[in-house]
Amino acid sequence: MTDPSRLVKLVLSFDIRPGTQQVYYQFMISQFVPAVQGMGLQMSDAWHTVHGDCPGRVTGFVGLDLAAVQKVLNGTEWRELETRLEEYVTNYSWRIIPLRDGFQL
């Protein structure tokens, strides 16, 4: 059984490039999310900012522990997905944080 205190969240933050919204959504739904879930991370949330000076999109994936997330981030498949994602977004960054209830930025 998984120790809930070891769960971590990979938080992706970015803005969708103007004019790429449709292809971005198609890529995320048909390729990015299924691939990341296939690597063992579960999508936990996706937030869209309507107004304010912060990332337009924040998406979270949960991993069993820090080592599991780092293994994904060090893999070739992740790097390829990240390269594709960056075709559709700007101001891209990610970070790993301990999983907690509620919104996490």
Secondary structure by P-SEA (a helix, b strand, c coil): ccccccbbbbbbbbbccccaaaaaaaaaaccaaaaaaaacbbbcbbbbbcccccccbbbbbbcccaaaaaaaaacaaaaaaaaaaaacccccccccccccccccc
